Amino acid sequence: MANMKNKALVIGATGLVGKALIKQLQASSEFDFVTVIVRKELSEFKSLSKVSQFVIEDFLLLNDQDVSGYTHAFSCLGSTIKKAGSKQNFYAIDYEINAHFADLLQDKETHLLLVSAMGANSTSIFFYNRVKGQLEDYLKTLTLSKLSIFHPSLLIGQRDEQRIFEGLAQKIFLNLENIWKKPFLYKPVTAEQLAYTMLVAAKTQMEAVKIYDNLSIQTT
Protein backbone atom coordinates (compact mmCIF):
# COMPACT_ATOMS: atom_id res chain seq x y z
CA MET A 1 0.00 0.00 0.00
CA ALA A 2 2.92 2.34 0.67
CA ASN A 3 3.76 2.47 -3.04
CA MET A 4 0.21 3.35 -4.09
CA LYS A 5 -1.58 6.64 -4.24
CA ASN A 6 -4.29 6.17 -1.66
CA LYS A 7 -7.35 8.36 -1.44
CA ALA A 8 -9.73 8.20 1.50
CA LEU A 9 -13.39 9.12 1.58
CA VAL A 10 -14.90 9.65 5.03
CA ILE A 11 -18.51 9.90 6.14
CA GLY A 12 -19.32 10.70 9.76
CA ALA A 13 -16.16 12.78 10.06
CA THR A 14 -17.58 15.28 12.54
CA GLY A 15 -18.15 12.82 15.39
CA LEU A 16 -15.81 11.54 18.08
CA VAL A 17 -14.28 8.74 16.02
CA GLY A 18 -14.45 10.64 12.75
CA LYS A 19 -12.39 13.55 14.03
CA ALA A 20 -9.77 11.17 15.47
CA LEU A 21 -9.63 9.35 12.14
CA ILE A 22 -9.20 12.55 10.13
CA LYS A 23 -6.24 13.58 12.29
CA GLN A 24 -4.59 10.21 11.77
CA LEU A 25 -5.25 10.20 8.04
CA GLN A 26 -3.72 13.66 7.81
CA ALA A 27 -0.59 12.41 9.61
CA SER A 28 -0.37 9.11 7.72
CA SER A 29 2.23 8.73 4.97
CA GLU A 30 0.02 6.04 3.43
CA PHE A 31 -2.71 8.45 2.33
CA ASP A 32 -2.26 11.29 -0.12
CA PHE A 33 -5.74 12.75 -0.21
CA VAL A 34 -8.79 12.75 2.09
CA THR A 35 -12.32 13.86 1.26
CA VAL A 36 -14.78 14.32 4.10
CA ILE A 37 -18.50 14.37 3.35
CA VAL A 38 -20.18 16.96 5.56
CA ARG A 39 -23.46 18.85 5.78
CA LYS A 40 -21.60 22.08 6.44
CA GLU A 41 -17.93 23.03 6.37
CA LEU A 42 -15.88 22.71 9.55
CA SER A 43 -13.20 25.30 10.18
CA GLU A 44 -10.96 22.77 11.92
CA PHE A 45 -10.64 20.76 8.71
CA LYS A 46 -9.67 23.76 6.58
CA SER A 47 -6.15 23.87 8.02
CA LEU A 48 -5.40 20.25 7.11
CA SER A 49 -3.38 20.06 3.90
CA LYS A 50 -4.65 16.66 2.72
CA VAL A 51 -8.30 17.25 3.57
CA SER A 52 -11.03 18.65 1.35
CA GLN A 53 -14.67 18.97 2.32
CA PHE A 54 -17.54 17.87 0.12
CA VAL A 55 -20.68 19.62 1.35
CA ILE A 56 -24.06 18.01 0.75
CA GLU A 57 -27.18 18.61 2.80
CA ASP A 58 -28.69 15.14 2.41
CA PHE A 59 -26.29 12.17 2.35
CA LEU A 60 -28.93 10.11 0.56
CA LEU A 61 -28.36 12.37 -2.45
CA LEU A 62 -24.79 11.10 -2.84
CA ASN A 63 -24.31 9.55 -6.26
CA ASP A 64 -21.89 7.22 -7.99
CA GLN A 65 -19.65 10.01 -9.22
CA ASP A 66 -19.31 11.45 -5.71
CA VAL A 67 -17.73 8.26 -4.35
CA SER A 68 -15.65 7.19 -7.37
CA GLY A 69 -11.86 7.16 -7.47
CA TYR A 70 -11.16 6.31 -3.82
CA THR A 71 -9.11 3.39 -2.56
CA HIS A 72 -10.72 3.46 0.89
CA ALA A 73 -14.07 4.61 2.25
CA PHE A 74 -14.49 5.01 5.99
CA SER A 75 -17.87 5.27 7.70
CA CYS A 76 -17.88 6.59 11.25
CA LEU A 77 -21.51 7.64 10.85
CA GLY A 78 -23.76 6.71 13.74
CA SER A 79 -26.12 8.15 16.27
CA THR A 80 -28.18 7.19 19.30
CA ILE A 81 -31.94 6.97 19.58
CA LYS A 82 -31.88 9.86 22.05
CA LYS A 83 -29.80 12.11 19.81
CA ALA A 84 -31.74 11.13 16.67
CA GLY A 85 -35.03 11.86 18.42
CA SER A 86 -36.83 8.65 17.50
CA LYS A 87 -36.26 5.07 16.41
CA GLN A 88 -37.28 6.05 12.90
CA ASN A 89 -34.69 8.82 12.70
CA PHE A 90 -32.04 6.56 14.20
CA TYR A 91 -32.76 3.90 11.58
CA ALA A 92 -32.59 6.52 8.82
CA ILE A 93 -29.11 7.58 9.94
CA ASP A 94 -27.49 4.35 11.03
CA TYR A 95 -29.01 2.01 8.47
CA GLU A 96 -30.34 3.88 5.46
CA ILE A 97 -27.47 6.33 4.95
CA ASN A 98 -24.78 3.72 5.57
CA ALA A 99 -26.54 1.24 3.28
CA HIS A 100 -26.81 3.88 0.54
CA PHE A 101 -23.13 4.76 0.93
CA ALA A 102 -22.18 1.09 0.61
CA ASP A 103 -24.49 0.57 -2.36
CA LEU A 104 -22.57 3.23 -4.27
CA LEU A 105 -19.26 1.47 -3.55
CA GLN A 106 -20.29 -1.81 -5.13
CA ASP A 107 -18.13 -3.12 -7.97
CA LYS A 108 -15.44 -0.54 -7.23
CA GLU A 109 -11.91 -1.22 -6.02
CA THR A 110 -12.71 0.52 -2.75
CA HIS A 111 -12.17 -0.94 0.71
CA LEU A 112 -15.12 -0.04 2.99
CA LEU A 113 -14.38 0.29 6.71
CA LEU A 114 -17.40 0.68 8.99
CA VAL A 115 -17.70 1.49 12.67
CA SER A 116 -20.47 -0.69 14.09
CA ALA A 117 -20.88 -1.71 17.73
CA MET A 118 -20.21 -4.50 20.15
CA GLY A 119 -23.42 -6.51 20.41
CA ALA A 120 -24.51 -5.86 16.83
CA ASN A 121 -26.93 -8.66 15.98
CA SER A 122 -29.84 -8.65 13.56
CA THR A 123 -31.90 -10.82 15.94
CA SER A 124 -31.17 -8.81 19.10
CA ILE A 125 -34.08 -7.79 21.33
CA PHE A 126 -32.43 -4.38 21.60
CA PHE A 127 -33.34 -2.03 18.76
CA TYR A 128 -29.92 -0.34 18.62
CA ASN A 129 -28.03 -3.63 18.35
CA ARG A 130 -30.59 -5.07 15.94
CA VAL A 131 -30.24 -2.18 13.48
CA LYS A 132 -26.44 -2.41 13.64
CA GLY A 133 -26.67 -6.15 12.96
CA GLN A 134 -29.12 -5.70 10.10
CA LEU A 135 -26.75 -3.23 8.47
CA GLU A 136 -23.81 -5.62 8.80
CA ASP A 137 -25.85 -8.47 7.31
CA TYR A 138 -26.83 -6.28 4.38
CA LEU A 139 -23.28 -5.10 3.68
CA LYS A 140 -22.07 -8.70 3.54
CA THR A 141 -24.45 -9.34 0.62
CA LEU A 142 -22.93 -6.57 -1.52
CA THR A 143 -20.16 -6.90 -4.08
CA LEU A 144 -17.60 -4.85 -2.20
CA SER A 145 -13.88 -5.08 -2.84
CA LYS A 146 -13.14 -5.43 0.88
CA LEU A 147 -15.20 -4.88 4.02
CA SER A 148 -13.95 -4.18 7.53
CA ILE A 149 -16.37 -3.96 10.46
CA PHE A 150 -15.33 -2.67 13.87
CA HIS A 151 -17.03 -3.62 17.14
CA PRO A 152 -15.89 -1.17 19.82
CA SER A 153 -17.19 -1.21 23.36
CA LEU A 154 -17.76 2.09 25.16
CA LEU A 155 -15.80 4.85 23.43
CA ILE A 156 -13.69 7.19 25.51
CA GLY A 157 -13.29 10.79 24.37
CA GLN A 158 -14.68 14.29 24.48
CA ARG A 159 -17.93 14.47 22.51
CA ASP A 160 -19.55 17.65 21.28
CA GLU A 161 -22.84 16.51 22.78
CA GLN A 162 -23.29 15.37 26.38
CA ARG A 163 -24.17 11.73 27.00
CA ILE A 164 -24.80 11.32 30.72
CA PHE A 165 -24.38 7.54 30.91
CA GLU A 166 -21.22 7.55 28.81
CA GLY A 167 -19.77 10.45 30.81
CA LEU A 168 -20.29 8.57 34.06
CA ALA A 169 -18.88 5.36 32.60
CA GLN A 170 -15.82 7.21 31.33
CA LYS A 171 -15.11 8.61 34.78
CA ILE A 172 -15.38 5.17 36.34
CA PHE A 173 -13.13 3.65 33.68
CA LEU A 174 -10.48 6.33 34.02
CA ASN A 175 -10.36 5.74 37.78
CA LEU A 176 -9.91 2.00 37.23
CA GLU A 177 -7.45 2.27 34.36
CA ASN A 178 -4.39 2.44 36.61
CA ILE A 179 -5.56 -0.69 38.44
CA TRP A 180 -6.67 -2.87 35.52
CA LYS A 181 -4.33 -2.29 32.59
CA LYS A 182 -4.76 -5.63 30.81
CA PRO A 183 -7.13 -5.94 27.84
CA PHE A 184 -10.50 -7.58 28.42
CA LEU A 185 -13.54 -7.97 26.19
CA TYR A 186 -15.68 -5.11 27.50
CA LYS A 187 -12.91 -2.67 28.33
CA PRO A 188 -13.66 0.80 26.88
CA VAL A 189 -11.41 2.04 24.09
CA THR A 190 -10.48 5.53 23.00
CA ALA A 191 -11.54 7.04 19.72
CA GLU A 192 -7.84 7.26 18.86
CA GLN A 193 -7.40 3.51 19.41
CA LEU A 194 -10.32 2.75 17.13
CA ALA A 195 -9.12 5.15 14.43
CA TYR A 196 -5.64 3.60 14.57
CA THR A 197 -7.10 0.10 14.20
CA MET A 198 -9.03 1.29 11.16
CA LEU A 199 -5.83 2.58 9.56
CA VAL A 200 -4.01 -0.68 10.29
CA ALA A 201 -6.89 -2.61 8.72
CA ALA A 202 -6.74 -0.35 5.68
CA LYS A 203 -3.04 -1.15 5.26
CA THR A 204 -2.96 -4.85 6.08
CA GLN A 205 -6.30 -6.60 5.63
CA MET A 206 -6.21 -9.39 3.07
CA GLU A 207 -9.60 -10.99 3.76
CA ALA A 208 -12.65 -9.94 1.77
CA VAL A 209 -14.62 -9.48 4.99
CA LYS A 210 -13.20 -9.13 8.50
CA ILE A 211 -14.70 -8.15 11.85
CA TYR A 212 -12.45 -6.46 14.40
CA ASP A 213 -13.73 -7.10 17.90
CA ASN A 214 -13.08 -4.93 20.94
CA LEU A 215 -10.04 -6.96 21.99
CA SER A 216 -8.52 -6.40 18.56
CA ILE A 217 -9.03 -2.68 18.90
CA GLN A 218 -7.32 -2.68 22.30
CA THR A 219 -4.29 -4.65 21.18
CA THR A 220 -3.62 -3.31 17.69
Secondary structure, 3 states (H helix, E strand, C coil): CCCCCCEEEEECCCCHHHHHHHHHHHHCCCCCEEEEEECCCCHHHHCCCCEEEEECCCHHHCCCHHHCCCCEEEECCCCCHHHHCCHHHHHHHHHHHHHHHHHHCCCCCCEEEEECCCCCCCCCCCHHHHHHHHHHHHHCCCCCCEEEEECCCCEECCCCCCCHHHHHHHHHHHHHCCCCCCCCCCCCEEHHHHHHHHHHHHHHCCCCEEEECHHHHHHC
